[in-house]
Amino acid sequence: MKIISLLENTCKTENFQTEHGLSLYIESNNKKILFDMGQSDLFAKNAEKLGVNLTDIDFAILSHGHYDHGGGMETFLQINKNAPIYISRHAFENHYNGTKKFIGLDKQISKNNRLVFTEDYLEISANFELFSCNKENHPYKTNPFGLTIFEDNTFYPEDFRHEQYFLVRENDKRILFSGCSHKGILNIMEWFKPNILIGGFHFKDLDPSDKDDTRLFEAAQILKTYNTKYFTCHCTGVDQFNFLKSIMNQQLEYISTGQIIEI
């Protein structure tokens, strides 16, 4: 498996543009896959620099219905004329940060016939599966950190029913991709127990220098108990990653824009 970070919040060189968002190119089981598309066309510009031809993508996955993961969908649909995009049927609901900032998707795109709307589970093929885990128990409490959903003329704390996880099987390994892990990285690990996990942990709102370091410390201790290699990014936060790294050591790595991982 090859994974190329087309877009992430950070970059270790000056060769690529960055923004708050995520987009990963995946080669696995003779398929070329796009996982998330950032918030603009930057992922496509970086893909060109990295030698990734987006017209060759066989299918795309949208992890959840936030602008920083799906804002580039229109760009992808214009570049690639055939690949379906697998997206939760809840993705185009009204997602907000608080009560004023809309952080959802362009609803006009929902009319595109290339979108495949998913339910709780979908087997794309024997080696590729999508899960929402909306019916699973949550052994660990999660915090929406002020994110909301607007329905019935009321703002409610977000339940992230639009988030889905992409499980890949290759060479006797189970590799899980999670865009932001809004349902809780600890819950996700309990549900899947993958060999490798790639994605954001959504710890960016926890201050490792303040009282929140207890939560980060406890999370790191729990994550260490799994026989899993973690590659994190985006909404984990750089300071938070450094704190986790000091505890998890080689079990945890960070993937920035332009980086390539071979598994």
C-alpha positions in Angstrom: 0.0 0.0 0.0 1.1 3.5 -0.8 -0.4 6.6 0.9 0.5 10.1 -0.3 -0.7 13.1 1.8 -2.0 15.5 -0.9 -3.2 18.0 1.7 -2.8 18.5 5.5 -2.5 21.5 7.8 1.3 21.4 7.7 4.2 20.9 5.3 7.8 20.1 6.0 9.0 21.8 2.8 8.0 24.9 0.8 7.0 22.9 -2.2 3.3 22.6 -1.4 0.5 24.8 -0.3 -1.4 23.9 2.8 -4.7 24.7 4.5 -6.8 23.4 7.4 -8.0 20.2 5.8 -7.2 16.7 4.7 -6.8 14.8 1.5 -5.0 11.4 1.1 -4.2 9.4 -2.1 -4.2 5.7 -1.6 -3.0 2.8 -3.8 -4.2 -0.6 -2.5 -5.3 -3.9 -4.0 -4.7 -2.5 -7.6 -7.1 0.4 -6.9 -6.4 4.2 -6.8 -8.4 5.9 -4.1 -9.0 9.5 -2.9 -9.8 9.9 0.7 -11.2 13.4 1.4 -10.5 16.5 -0.7 -9.6 19.4 1.6 -11.6 22.7 1.6 -10.5 24.0 -1.9 -8.6 23.0 -5.0 -5.2 22.9 -3.2 -5.3 19.1 -3.0 -5.4 19.0 -6.8 -2.6 21.4 -7.2 -0.4 19.4 -4.8 -1.4 16.2 -6.5 0.0 17.5 -9.8 3.3 18.4 -8.1 3.4 14.9 -6.5 2.8 13.1 -9.8 -0.7 11.9 -8.8 -3.1 11.9 -11.8 -6.6 12.4 -10.3 -8.2 11.3 -13.6 -6.9 7.8 -12.7 -8.8 7.6 -9.3 -11.1 4.6 -9.2 -13.3 5.8 -6.4 -13.3 8.5 -3.7 -14.4 8.5 0.0 -15.7 11.5 1.9 -15.1 10.8 5.6 -17.7 13.3 6.8 -19.7 16.4 5.8 -17.4 19.2 6.9 -16.0 21.8 4.5 -12.4 21.1 5.3 -12.8 17.5 4.0 -15.3 18.0 1.2 -14.8 21.6 0.0 -12.8 20.2 -2.9 -15.4 17.8 -4.2 -16.5 20.1 -7.0 -12.9 20.3 -8.2 -12.5 16.5 -8.1 -15.8 16.0 -10.0 -14.5 18.4 -12.7 -11.1 16.7 -13.0 -12.3 13.1 -12.8 -15.3 12.2 -15.0 -16.0 8.7 -13.8 -15.1 7.8 -10.2 -18.0 7.6 -7.7 -17.7 9.4 -4.4 -19.0 7.4 -1.4 -20.5 9.8 1.1 -22.9 9.4 4.1 -26.5 10.2 3.4 -26.3 12.6 6.4 -23.3 14.5 5.0 -25.3 17.4 3.5 -27.2 18.2 6.8 -26.7 21.6 8.4 -23.4 21.4 10.3 -22.2 24.4 12.3 -19.4 25.5 14.6 -21.5 27.0 17.4 -24.6 28.8 16.0 -23.1 31.2 13.5 -20.4 29.5 11.4 -21.7 27.0 8.8 -19.1 24.3 8.3 -21.1 22.0 6.0 -20.9 21.2 2.3 -22.3 22.9 -0.8 -25.7 21.5 -1.1 -25.8 21.9 -4.8 -23.2 19.1 -5.1 -25.7 16.7 -3.5 -27.6 16.5 -6.8 -24.6 15.1 -8.7 -25.3 11.5 -9.8 -21.7 10.4 -9.1 -22.4 10.5 -5.4 -23.2 7.2 -3.8 -25.0 7.8 -0.5 -24.1 5.3 2.2 -25.9 3.9 5.2 -24.4 2.3 8.3 -22.3 -0.2 6.3 -21.2 -0.7 2.8 -18.9 -3.4 1.3 -17.3 -1.7 -1.7 -15.4 -5.0 -2.4 -13.9 -7.8 -0.4 -11.0 -5.6 0.6 -12.7 -2.2 1.0 -15.5 -1.5 3.6 -17.2 1.6 5.0 -18.7 1.8 8.5 -20.5 4.6 10.2 -20.8 2.8 13.6 -23.9 4.8 14.4 -25.4 1.8 16.1 -22.4 1.0 18.2 -22.1 1.7 21.9 -19.7 4.4 23.0 -17.6 3.0 25.9 -15.7 6.4 26.0 -17.5 9.7 26.4 -17.0 12.1 23.5 -17.0 15.9 23.4 -18.5 17.8 20.3 -16.3 20.8 21.3 -19.1 23.3 20.3 -19.9 21.7 17.0 -23.7 21.6 16.3 -26.3 20.4 13.8 -29.2 22.6 12.9 -32.5 20.8 12.4 -36.1 21.5 13.2 -35.1 25.2 13.5 -32.9 24.3 16.5 -29.2 23.8 17.2 -28.3 20.5 18.8 -24.9 19.2 19.9 -23.4 17.3 16.9 -23.8 13.5 17.0 -21.5 13.0 13.9 -23.9 10.5 12.3 -22.4 11.7 9.0 -18.9 10.4 9.8 -17.7 7.1 8.3 -14.5 5.0 8.5 -12.8 3.3 5.6 -11.3 -0.2 6.3 -8.8 -1.7 3.9 -7.5 -5.2 4.0 -4.1 -5.9 2.4 -1.4 -8.4 3.1 -3.1 -9.8 6.2 -3.3 -6.2 7.6 -6.4 -4.2 8.5 -5.7 -0.5 7.8 -8.3 2.0 9.0 -8.7 5.5 7.7 -10.5 8.1 9.8 -10.8 11.7 8.8 -11.4 13.4 12.2 -12.5 10.6 14.6 -15.3 12.8 15.9 -17.0 9.8 17.5 -13.8 9.4 19.6 -10.5 7.9 18.7 -10.7 5.6 21.7 -14.2 4.4 20.7 -13.0 3.8 17.1 -10.0 1.8 18.4 -12.3 -0.3 20.6 -14.6 -1.0 17.6 -12.0 -1.9 15.0 -8.6 -2.7 16.7 -6.8 -2.2 13.3 -3.2 -3.0 12.6 -2.7 0.5 11.3 -4.8 3.6 11.8 -4.4 6.8 9.7 -6.2 10.0 10.4 -6.9 12.8 12.8 -7.7 12.3 16.5 -9.5 15.7 17.0 -7.4 16.6 20.1 -6.7 20.1 18.8 -8.9 21.8 21.4 -7.1 20.1 24.3 -4.3 22.2 25.8 -1.4 19.9 26.6 0.1 22.6 28.9 -3.0 23.0 31.0 -5.6 20.8 32.7 -6.4 19.0 29.5 -3.0 17.2 29.6 -4.7 14.6 31.9 -7.1 13.7 29.1 -4.3 13.5 26.5 -2.1 11.5 28.9 -5.0 9.0 29.5 -5.7 8.8 25.8 -2.1 8.1 25.0 -1.9 5.3 27.6 -5.0 3.7 26.2 -3.9 4.0 22.6 -0.6 2.3 23.5 -2.3 -0.8 24.7 -3.3 -1.7 21.1 -1.0 -3.5 18.8 -1.5 -0.7 16.3 0.8 1.7 14.4 -0.7 5.2 14.2 -0.2 7.9 11.6 -2.0 11.0 12.6 -2.5 14.5 11.2 -4.9 17.5 10.8 -7.2 17.9 13.7 -4.9 16.2 16.2 -2.9 19.4 16.6 0.8 19.7 16.4 1.4 20.5 20.1 -1.0 17.7 21.0 0.9 15.3 18.7 4.2 16.2 20.3 2.7 15.5 23.8 1.3 12.1 22.6 4.6 11.3 20.8 6.5 11.8 24.1 4.5 8.9 25.5 3.8 6.7 22.5 7.2 7.1 20.9 7.6 5.1 17.7 4.0 3.8 17.8 2.9 7.3 16.6 3.9 9.3 13.6 2.7 12.5 11.9 2.0 12.8 8.1 2.3 16.3 6.6 1.5 17.5 3.1 3.7 15.8 0.5 4.7 12.9 2.7 4.6 9.3 1.3 4.0 6.2 3.4 4.7 2.7 2.2 3.0 -0.1 4.1 
